[in-house]
């Protein structure tokens, strides 16, 4: 199960990267279209709406993988001078606190999704249902919760990380 969670986090991060790349190309096309209005071209309709939605989704898709790879920023001023057992305790406590934050975030995303769908709220220009973005962000948030649970279980010795897994080389400490 842990392997599946790690693989899912990796593939959603890749999907987030593809989405961000597509958004970048769309913004380039939109800016070029604005510059070439005299030649009959124009901006991509609703470009800012697509960027707003797409970047939010990409962030939710990136964050679980970033966490698993040890990519979040940390303050090591005191951390690196305490014994290893204290470092592990700090890591476990901070992961449990972040799991609580992710659970609350996921719960509120669900509430927002239900509300946006109930009222059929849409974006201004494209008339795209807003709940679609909430639904995709919710998927990323659920994966994030699963990642925090999986990593906490491995830190407590109740599960093991996938074979060959390491965060030491990836950590930005």
LINGINOR-V191475 format. One record per residue. RES is the residue in one letter. PSI is psi as a letter, one per 20 degrees, with the letter a starting at -180 (* if undefined). Layout:
RES_PSI / RES_PSI
This chain:
X_g / X_g / X_g / X_g / X_g / X_g / X_g / X_g / X_g / X_g / X_h / X_h / X_h / X_g / X_h / X_h / X_g / X_g / X_g / X_h / X_g / X_g / X_h / X_g / X_h / X_g / X_g / X_g / X_h / X_g / X_g / X_h / X_h / X_h / X_h / X_k / X_h / X_h / X_j / X_j / X_r / X_r / X_r / X_p / X_p / X_k / X_g / X_h / X_g / X_h / X_g / X_g / X_g / X_h / X_h / X_g / X_g / X_g / X_g / X_h / X_h / X_h / X_g / X_g / X_g / X_g / X_g / X_h / X_j / X_k / X_i / X_q / X_q / X_q / X_o / X_j / X_g / X_h / X_g / X_i / X_i / X_q / X_q / X_g / X_h / X_h / X_g / X_h / X_g / X_g / X_g / X_g / X_g / X_h / X_h / X_g / X_g / X_h / X_g / X_g / X_g / X_h / X_g / X_g / X_g / X_g / X_g / X_h / X_g / X_g / X_g / X_g / X_g / X_g / X_g / X_h / X_g / X_g / X_i / X_l / X_p / X_r / X_r / X_g / X_g / X_i / X_k / X_p / X_p / X_h / X_h / X_g / X_g / X_g / X_g / X_h / X_h / X_g / X_g / X_h / X_h / X_g / X_h / X_g / X_g / X_h / X_g / X_h / X_g / X_g / X_h / X_g / X_h / X_h / X_h / X_i / X_j / X_i / X_r / X_q / X_r / X_q / X_p / X_j / X_p / X_q / X_i / X_g / X_i / X_i / X_p / X_l / X_*
